[in-house]
Amino acid sequence: MAHKKASGFLQSVLQNGVGRYVCQLQRITLQFSKTSASSKGARDYIEQEVIDFANKHPEVVLYVTPHNKYIHPRLVAEYLNGSRNVISISNFDIDQVKEAVELARCQSGREILRTRKPWQTYTPSIQGVWNPFLNKPTNLNIRTVPSDSPTDVFPKKQILKGFPKERLEELAVKAGLSSTNVKPDTQ
């Protein structure tokens, strides 16, 4: 049975950036060995670039954890949504470690999904969104409130008002109705 890749639509984390931008990266932990050759790039990054990164991004907590048990260095990124991303930086040089830290800083912490479509809509109709005022007469906008006349959104047409009595009787005979049932509106 083939495993289906997860897919979704493009979306922002909690509309991030609409009001103000909130960096989703909460904490970075650089774990490396003091003596291992594969940790040389991580040690160089810590000596030369860590202070600049901390000054540029005060919203991110940065932990540096040297220890002999970490044979291969790694970068652990923790995000506001609770997810963790572990990146192996074994045998990286200083520029590659800098790129890995920048990549972790720019991500949202969500799982990377295959994009279904580059757009998403909550109103798939090409006619647009329906609202209660869509087919209302525009002259309702200029009425003053309170008004003496009742507000009829769709006024009832009075077809029989002012219609000649002879014509009504003629139509009633054609329709097979008795002429006594038809009464014109006399208002």
N, C-alpha and C positions, 0 to 999 in steps of 0.2 A: 504494500500500500504506500503510495507516494505521499510525502509530506507536503502540504500546501503552505506556501509562504504567506505570512500575514500581509494584509494590504489595507489601505485606508485612504482617506482624503487629506489634503494639505490642511493643516490647522495650526493655530497658534496656541501656546499654553496660556489658558485663562485670559485670552485677548491681550497677551503681553505686548506692550508697546503702544497700545491704544491710548491709555492715560499716561503712564510712565513706564519705563523699562525696568524690570526687576531681573537681575542676573539669576538664572536658575541653579547655577553651581553654588553649592554651600561650602564644600570643603574639599581640599586636595591634600592627599598624603603621599609624599615621596618616600618610598621604602627602598633602601639601597644598602649595599655592603661597603664597609670602610676599606676593604682590601681587594675585593674581587675586580678583575680586569673588565668584566662585562658592565660594571657600575661606573666606569670612568666618565662617560658622558653625563650621567646623573650627578656625579660629584662636581664636574666642571660647571654644570648648570647651576648647582646650588652655590658655588663660589662666586659666579659671575652675574647671574641673571635673577636670582630669587628676590633680592631686595628691590630691584626695579619692578618686578611683577607685583610684589606686595604693595608698593607705593602706587602703582597704576590701578590696582583692583583691590581696594580696601574692603569690599563686600565679601571677598572670598577668604576663608580661613585656610592657611597653608601650614601643614605639618611636615617637618623633615625628620625622618626616622632612620638614623644609621644603626645598623646592627649586623652582627656577624652571621646570623641565621638566614638573612636574606641574601642568598647566593646570586639570584637574578633580580635585578631592580624592577620595580613596578610602580605605576602611578595609579592611585585609587581616587576616583572622583565620586563624590557623594552629592546628590541633587536634592532640591527642595521637595520633590515628590516622593522621596525615600529610596530611590533607585541608586545603585552603585555600579560604576563602570571601572573595570580593572584593565589597565593597558600595560602590557609588558614592554619595558624600555631597555631590554637587554641588548647590549652592544650598540646602543644608539650614541651618536655624537651629540654635541651640545645643541646644534641646530635642530636635529630631529627631536630631542627632548623638548625644546622650546615649541616646536610645532605640535607635539602631543599635548602639552599643557594648554596651548591656545585652542586646540580642538576640543579638549574637555571643557574649557571655559565657555565656548560658544554653543555647546550642545544643550538641549533642554532636559535631558535625563529620560526622555521617552525612548521606547524601542524604535529602531529604524524600520520603517514600513515601506513596502512597495506602494508607489502612488498609483491609485486607480485612474484618476482623472486630475488634471491640474486645476480643476475648479469644482466647487460644491455649491449647491443652491438649496435653499429651504423652500423656494417657490418654483417648482419645475415648469410651471405653465408659461408659455410665451406671451400670454395675455396679461401677465402681471398679477399683482396681489389684489384679491377682492377686499373691499372695505364697505361698510354700510352706506357710504355716501357715493358709491360708484355710479349708479344710474339715477340719481336724484336730480330734479330740475335745479339749475343754477340760480334761479331767482329766489330760492329759499335763503340764500346767503345774505341778501340785502334787506330782509324783513327785520323790523324792530320788535323787540320782545318787551312787554306783553303786547300781543296783537289782538285786534277786535275780531278778525276773521280766524276761524280754525285753520290749523295747518293740515292741509291735505297734500300728502306727498305726491300722490297720483290722483288728481281731481277726477271725479266720476263725470263722464260726459253725459249730458242729458240730451239724448237724441230725440226723444218724443216731445220735448218742450217746444212749443211754437210750431208744431207740425200740423198741417191742415187736417181737419176732422174727416173730410171726404177721402183724402189720400190714405188715412189710417184704415177706414172701412174697406177701401179697395184692396189694401194689402192683406187685411184679415180674411177677406173672401178668397183671395188667391191662395192663402195658406191653409184654407179649410177651417177657419175659426168662425164662430158666429160673430156678427158685428156688435152684439150686446156685451161681449166680454172685453172688448177693446175700449179703454177709456184714455183719452189723451190727458197729458199732464197740463193742468190749468194754472199752475202757479206762476 
